[in-house]
Amino acid sequence: MSSGKDDERVFGKHETFYLTDDEFWSDIKDPYIEKLAKMEPEEVYPSNNPGSTLPDGSINFECHCVGHLVASPCGYEFRQALNCQKTAKDDEMEEGKCADELMNFMECVMRTNCFKSNNDDEKDKDSKEPAKS
Amino acid sequence: MLFFPEPLPPFVPQPQPHPTDILGRPKIPRISEDHKHQPSKDDFVAYAGGAAMVILTVAAVVTYSNIFNPKKHDDHHKAASHKEHHAPEPAAPPPAKSSHSEEKPCCDEAKCNEKKEEEKPCCDAEKCKEEKKECKEDCKKSDCKKEEGKSEEKQHHDNEKPSTSGSGSGATEDEPKSSSSEGKAHSEKIPDHVPYLMIGGGTASYYAAIAVRGKEAEAKVLIIGDEPSVPYNRPPLSKELWWYADPKSRDTLEYINVSGKRRDIFLESDGWFVPTGEISKASHGGVSLLKNHRVKRIDTKSKKVHLDDGRTIRYDKLLIATGGRPRKLKELQNADGLVRKKIVYLRDVPDYQKLEDICNESDTKRITEIGDGLLGTELAYSIKRKYPKLDVHQVIKGSGNLPNILPKELSELAKFELESNGVKIHSNAKIQGAESGKDGRAILKVSGEDLESDAIVVAIGIEPNVKLAKDAGLKIDPENGGILADSELQAAEDVYVAGDVASYEDSRLGRRRAEHWNHAEITGRLAGANMTGTKTKFWYQGMFFTKLASKLHVSAVGQTDSKLDTVAVCSKESEKQGGAKKCVVFYKEKDGKLVGVLMLNMFGPAIDVARRLIDDKVKVTSPTELAKLFPLYEAETPEKEDQKKEEK
């Protein structure tokens, strides 16, 4: 909400149109609107969340999905563990590769008590919360 | 009243033991009685080994963590239990600190010198001298009262939850209404220097810190906030904590969200923040939070901030995200003390708790809300929804709600919907003042009518906290009152802004300032990234969502100012079937180009469609065609088609 002043409100010119169900589903005449209507939702507009993978296939730690882990006091250990897991092959993982990195991360989490434990699941910090003025 | 159904936690049936398996064969007993399968010596050795491992693991956990330490609980949990032992003090405002400031100066020079050396040993004689001088100056200015300082410090240690004693009626930008740190001993160590410093402990600073750490793995960030808790989401204070509360929500600040999951308002736990005394030495950095402190002065030349207790912190990059404070209603400024106790300006947790306490009192009958904007209207609905027996009144100055956003016709529809939900609205009303009644209630005088009220909730907008920036020599936007910044949210060399205070250049919509949660998140992230050297211009429009009545969900993006010319396209059938009115409203510039979109009772990914249309500078020449991109009607399903055929 832009700052509301105490002055009298002057409304702009307003028009209202009504659409019936049939009119709404009738063919779109405008080619630009038709193009948008046929697009997948994710194609319509880019997200400000850059996604979890960089073009070279490595992990994007700027992804909102890992934001609060990366920024936590154990963020560095989290990066080490995830990078190791990403590059390790399945058989290497079975042989115990990345165990040290994961233990370092877990040890940091227990030491700092940095993540909430009162919730019944992990919060998605980056989901769009309802906003208000 | 029609509400969204509140989902219950799912019922999961437990499997019952059965003597036969799925194919009807008798099940093999789980513990064999055959002596071949009895444990041998080797098994007992293995048991002993297993037990030893369990003991070692527990010992390691005890050694390396504070998991069994009873003091480890998060502040808000501790505070919740603390609250139970103390009688609530909902209405007692803290003594006005500033009024005593010049009467009882008590800082002495020797103590100042001593403290300065204790906290921050100086290696440079000149610098030390300069800092001592500043400390003395700050001491002179501060209102440190020994006794009060001691008790405040104790309170700070005992109860780090948002204070419940804030009156909400006396705070100004310079006078924090919650506990101030002025005059108390330094209770926590702080770094002398930090690469990333953020002023303001809200959403914008939190997301800026996230962005900085996303860019730089080992970055060190310090957030300074004047509230006693970790950063939290403000929207639930007028939404979820009223809609999805349980009996303990007032203290736990938890609620069950629409998916049936328990949430609290806090963005992180206390442990997520590196203690302020450790951030300098943290080998892999982190985000630190200095609570209960205000920055009194910014020196952009020497890149230093001065705290309210006289200490200073140097920075490399600075973020100013000081938010806003509720605008005061001048008609109530001279009201007597009793009336003032009944006034709530909802902005923070103590305000919410004060309002909850009033609503919960057995003799409370009427809550009067002043203000026609988003927060005021949302609160009127929320209070009525949670306390249907209360008489909830709303006083508005025009003919409808949200007149700054909605076109007149829809603004009046909003009023109608609220009234249908039981809120009594006084439109075209003029507030003449307030006085205390015989039974301790406040009497609000509205257009010649006396409204006896147990609480007067005032929500007439936000005043951005820009004094600090102004005093530092930064420019203030004369139009929107924010701190003037460029499209990268930079206000001066190494100084950035985000959230409510930011007046920034939007390449599509011009100079803007906005006060929404999503906007604080977006500008916070952008400012944080740009502080690390990324030079990204503002591009992603923030949206807002609210529910103002059972049939009134509003979501919008872009410039949604009712002064602009508007076109609404609405569905015809929805109303006929008793459903909520569905409309999409297009806001146009003078040349007819689309600058904002508002949706009434519509959901889904259409907000991104609106962002695209605004970016593409679409002309609103054929609004009924454009409206086909918004979910005015549900998609055709085979069942729906069959139903239609039958009708024909």
HADDOCK unambig.tbl for C-alpha pairs under 7 A between the chains (distance, minus, plus):
assign (segid A and resid 1 and name CA) (segid B and resid 514 and name CA) 6.26 0.50 0.50
assign (segid A and resid 1 and name CA) (segid B and resid 515 and name CA) 5.95 0.50 0.50
assign (segid A and resid 2 and name CA) (segid B and resid 514 and name CA) 5.98 0.50 0.50
assign (segid A and resid 3 and name CA) (segid B and resid 461 and name CA) 6.37 0.50 0.50
assign (segid A and resid 3 and name CA) (segid B and resid 462 and name CA) 6.85 0.50 0.50
assign (segid A and resid 4 and name CA) (segid B and resid 404 and name CA) 6.88 0.50 0.50
assign (segid A and resid 4 and name CA) (segid B and resid 461 and name CA) 6.35 0.50 0.50
assign (segid A and resid 10 and name CA) (segid B and resid 563 and name CA) 5.98 0.50 0.50
assign (segid A and resid 11 and name CA) (segid B and resid 407 and name CA) 6.63 0.50 0.50
assign (segid A and resid 11 and name CA) (segid B and resid 408 and name CA) 6.75 0.50 0.50
assign (segid A and resid 11 and name CA) (segid B and resid 562 and name CA) 5.50 0.50 0.50
assign (segid A and resid 11 and name CA) (segid B and resid 563 and name CA) 4.61 0.50 0.50
assign (segid A and resid 12 and name CA) (segid B and resid 562 and name CA) 6.06 0.50 0.50
assign (segid A and resid 12 and name CA) (segid B and resid 563 and name CA) 4.46 0.50 0.50
assign (segid A and resid 12 and name CA) (segid B and resid 564 and name CA) 4.71 0.50 0.50
assign (segid A and resid 12 and name CA) (segid B and resid 565 and name CA) 4.36 0.50 0.50
assign (segid A and resid 12 and name CA) (segid B and resid 566 and name CA) 6.72 0.50 0.50
assign (segid A and resid 13 and name CA) (segid B and resid 565 and name CA) 4.60 0.50 0.50
assign (segid A and resid 13 and name CA) (segid B and resid 566 and name CA) 6.21 0.50 0.50
assign (segid A and resid 14 and name CA) (segid B and resid 407 and name CA) 6.72 0.50 0.50
assign (segid A and resid 14 and name CA) (segid B and resid 565 and name CA) 5.85 0.50 0.50
assign (segid A and resid 14 and name CA) (segid B and resid 566 and name CA) 4.80 0.50 0.50
assign (segid A and resid 14 and name CA) (segid B and resid 567 and name CA) 5.64 0.50 0.50
assign (segid A and resid 15 and name CA) (segid B and resid 566 and name CA) 6.55 0.50 0.50
assign (segid A and resid 15 and name CA) (segid B and resid 567 and name CA) 4.83 0.50 0.50
assign (segid A and resid 15 and name CA) (segid B and resid 568 and name CA) 6.23 0.50 0.50
assign (segid A and resid 16 and name CA) (segid B and resid 567 and name CA) 5.79 0.50 0.50
assign (segid A and resid 16 and name CA) (segid B and resid 568 and name CA) 4.66 0.50 0.50
assign (segid A and resid 16 and name CA) (segid B and resid 569 and name CA) 5.76 0.50 0.50
assign (segid A and resid 17 and name CA) (segid B and resid 568 and name CA) 6.19 0.50 0.50
assign (segid A and resid 17 and name CA) (segid B and resid 569 and name CA) 4.69 0.50 0.50
assign (segid A and resid 17 and name CA) (segid B and resid 570 and name CA) 6.25 0.50 0.50
assign (segid A and resid 18 and name CA) (segid B and resid 569 and name CA) 5.59 0.50 0.50
assign (segid A and resid 18 and name CA) (segid B and resid 570 and name CA) 4.87 0.50 0.50
assign (segid A and resid 18 and name CA) (segid B and resid 571 and name CA) 5.64 0.50 0.50
assign (segid A and resid 18 and name CA) (segid B and resid 572 and name CA) 5.80 0.50 0.50
assign (segid A and resid 19 and name CA) (segid B and resid 570 and name CA) 6.24 0.50 0.50
assign (segid A and resid 19 and name CA) (segid B and resid 571 and name CA) 5.15 0.50 0.50
assign (segid A and resid 19 and name CA) (segid B and resid 572 and name CA) 5.85 0.50 0.50
assign (segid A and resid 20 and name CA) (segid B and resid 571 and name CA) 6.17 0.50 0.50
assign (segid A and resid 20 and name CA) (segid B and resid 572 and name CA) 5.38 0.50 0.50
assign (segid A and resid 20 and name CA) (segid B and resid 573 and name CA) 6.61 0.50 0.50
assign (segid A and resid 21 and name CA) (segid B and resid 633 and name CA) 6.51 0.50 0.50
assign (segid A and resid 24 and name CA) (segid B and resid 628 and name CA) 5.93 0.50 0.50
assign (segid A and resid 28 and name CA) (segid B and resid 625 and name CA) 6.61 0.50 0.50
assign (segid A and resid 33 and name CA) (segid B and resid 626 and name CA) 6.72 0.50 0.50
assign (segid A and resid 37 and name CA) (segid B and resid 629 and name CA) 6.04 0.50 0.50
assign (segid A and resid 41 and name CA) (segid B and resid 605 and name CA) 6.47 0.50 0.50
assign (segid A and resid 44 and name CA) (segid B and resid 608 and name CA) 6.69 0.50 0.50
assign (segid A and resid 44 and name CA) (segid B and resid 609 and name CA) 6.18 0.50 0.50
assign (segid A and resid 44 and name CA) (segid B and resid 612 and name CA) 6.67 0.50 0.50
assign (segid A and resid 45 and name CA) (segid B and resid 608 and name CA) 5.68 0.50 0.50
assign (segid A and resid 45 and name CA) (segid B and resid 609 and name CA) 6.89 0.50 0.50
assign (segid A and resid 45 and name CA) (segid B and resid 612 and name CA) 5.76 0.50 0.50
assign (segid A and resid 48 and name CA) (segid B and resid 540 and name CA) 6.68 0.50 0.50
assign (segid A and resid 61 and name CA) (segid B and resid 214 and name CA) 5.63 0.50 0.50
assign (segid A and resid 62 and name CA) (segid B and resid 211 and name CA) 6.97 0.50 0.50
assign (segid A and resid 62 and name CA) (segid B and resid 214 and name CA) 4.62 0.50 0.50
assign (segid A and resid 62 and name CA) (segid B and resid 215 and name CA) 6.53 0.50 0.50
assign (segid A and resid 67 and name CA) (segid B and resid 210 and name CA) 5.83 0.50 0.50
assign (segid A and resid 67 and name CA) (segid B and resid 214 and name CA) 6.66 0.50 0.50
assign (segid A and resid 68 and name CA) (segid B and resid 210 and name CA) 6.47 0.50 0.50
assign (segid A and resid 70 and name CA) (segid B and resid 213 and name CA) 6.55 0.50 0.50
assign (segid A and resid 70 and name CA) (segid B and resid 214 and name CA) 6.27 0.50 0.50
assign (segid A and resid 71 and name CA) (segid B and resid 210 and name CA) 5.26 0.50 0.50
assign (segid A and resid 71 and name CA) (segid B and resid 213 and name CA) 5.03 0.50 0.50
assign (segid A and resid 71 and name CA) (segid B and resid 214 and name CA) 6.66 0.50 0.50
assign (segid A and resid 71 and name CA) (segid B and resid 286 and name CA) 6.40 0.50 0.50
assign (segid A and resid 71 and name CA) (segid B and resid 287 and name CA) 6.91 0.50 0.50
assign (segid A and resid 72 and name CA) (segid B and resid 272 and name CA) 5.55 0.50 0.50
assign (segid A and resid 72 and name CA) (segid B and resid 286 and name CA) 6.17 0.50 0.50
assign (segid A and resid 72 and name CA) (segid B and resid 287 and name CA) 6.97 0.50 0.50
assign (segid A and resid 73 and name CA) (segid B and resid 272 and name CA) 6.26 0.50 0.50
assign (segid A and resid 73 and name CA) (segid B and resid 273 and name CA) 6.95 0.50 0.50
assign (segid A and resid 73 and name CA) (segid B and resid 274 and name CA) 6.38 0.50 0.50
assign (segid A and resid 73 and name CA) (segid B and resid 285 and name CA) 6.95 0.50 0.50
assign (segid A and resid 73 and name CA) (segid B and resid 286 and name CA) 4.86 0.50 0.50
assign (segid A and resid 76 and name CA) (segid B and resid 217 and name CA) 6.07 0.50 0.50
assign (segid A and resid 76 and name CA) (segid B and resid 218 and name CA) 6.76 0.50 0.50
assign (segid A and resid 76 and name CA) (segid B and resid 284 and name CA) 6.13 0.50 0.50
assign (segid A and resid 110 and name CA) (segid B and resid 65 and name CA) 5.63 0.50 0.50
assign (segid A and resid 111 and name CA) (segid B and resid 64 and name CA) 6.03 0.50 0.50
assign (segid A and resid 111 and name CA) (segid B and resid 65 and name CA) 4.51 0.50 0.50
assign (segid A and resid 111 and name CA) (segid B and resid 66 and name CA) 6.94 0.50 0.50
assign (segid A and resid 112 and name CA) (segid B and resid 271 and name CA) 5.55 0.50 0.50
assign (segid A and resid 113 and name CA) (segid B and resid 271 and name CA) 5.10 0.50 0.50
assign (segid A and resid 114 and name CA) (segid B and resid 269 and name CA) 6.30 0.50 0.50
assign (segid A and resid 114 and name CA) (segid B and resid 271 and name CA) 4.08 0.50 0.50
assign (segid A and resid 114 and name CA) (segid B and resid 272 and name CA) 3.93 0.50 0.50
assign (segid A and resid 115 and name CA) (segid B and resid 269 and name CA) 6.14 0.50 0.50
assign (segid A and resid 115 and name CA) (segid B and resid 272 and name CA) 6.33 0.50 0.50
assign (segid A and resid 116 and name CA) (segid B and resid 268 and name CA) 6.85 0.50 0.50
assign (segid A and resid 116 and name CA) (segid B and resid 269 and name CA) 5.47 0.50 0.50
assign (segid A and resid 119 and name CA) (segid B and resid 262 and name CA) 5.94 0.50 0.50
assign (segid A and resid 119 and name CA) (segid B and resid 263 and name CA) 6.36 0.50 0.50
assign (segid A and resid 120 and name CA) (segid B and resid 261 and name CA) 6.88 0.50 0.50
assign (segid A and resid 120 and name CA) (segid B and resid 262 and name CA) 6.54 0.50 0.50
assign (segid A and resid 130 and name CA) (segid B and resid 235 and name CA) 6.95 0.50 0.50
assign (segid A and resid 130 and name CA) (segid B and resid 544 and name CA) 6.72 0.50 0.50
assign (segid A and resid 130 and name CA) (segid B and resid 545 and name CA) 5.40 0.50 0.50
assign (segid A and resid 130 and name CA) (segid B and resid 546 and name CA) 6.88 0.50 0.50
assign (segid A and resid 131 and name CA) (segid B and resid 235 and name CA) 5.98 0.50 0.50
assign (segid A and resid 131 and name CA) (segid B and resid 516 and name CA) 5.77 0.50 0.50
assign (segid A and resid 131 and name CA) (segid B and resid 517 and name CA) 4.59 0.50 0.50
assign (segid A and resid 131 and name CA) (segid B and resid 518 and name CA) 5.72 0.50 0.50
assign (segid A and resid 131 and name CA) (segid B and resid 544 and name CA) 4.87 0.50 0.50
assign (segid A and resid 131 and name CA) (segid B and resid 545 and name CA) 5.40 0.50 0.50
assign (segid A and resid 131 and name CA) (segid B and resid 546 and name CA) 6.91 0.50 0.50
assign (segid A and resid 132 and name CA) (segid B and resid 235 and name CA) 5.85 0.50 0.50
assign (segid A and resid 132 and name CA) (segid B and resid 374 and name CA) 6.89 0.50 0.50
assign (segid A and resid 132 and name CA) (segid B and resid 375 and name CA) 6.99 0.50 0.50
assign (segid A and resid 132 and name CA) (segid B and resid 516 and name CA) 5.18 0.50 0.50
assign (segid A and resid 132 and name CA) (segid B and resid 517 and name CA) 5.93 0.50 0.50
assign (segid A and resid 132 and name CA) (segid B and resid 544 and name CA) 5.93 0.50 0.50
assign (segid A and resid 132 and name CA) (segid B and resid 545 and name CA) 6.48 0.50 0.50
assign (segid A and resid 132 and name CA) (segid B and resid 546 and name CA) 6.44 0.50 0.50
assign (segid A and resid 133 and name CA) (segid B and resid 374 and name CA) 5.96 0.50 0.50
assign (segid A and resid 133 and name CA) (segid B and resid 375 and name CA) 6.28 0.50 0.50
assign (segid A and resid 133 and name CA) (segid B and resid 515 and name CA) 5.25 0.50 0.50
assign (segid A and resid 133 and name CA) (segid B and resid 516 and name CA) 4.60 0.50 0.50
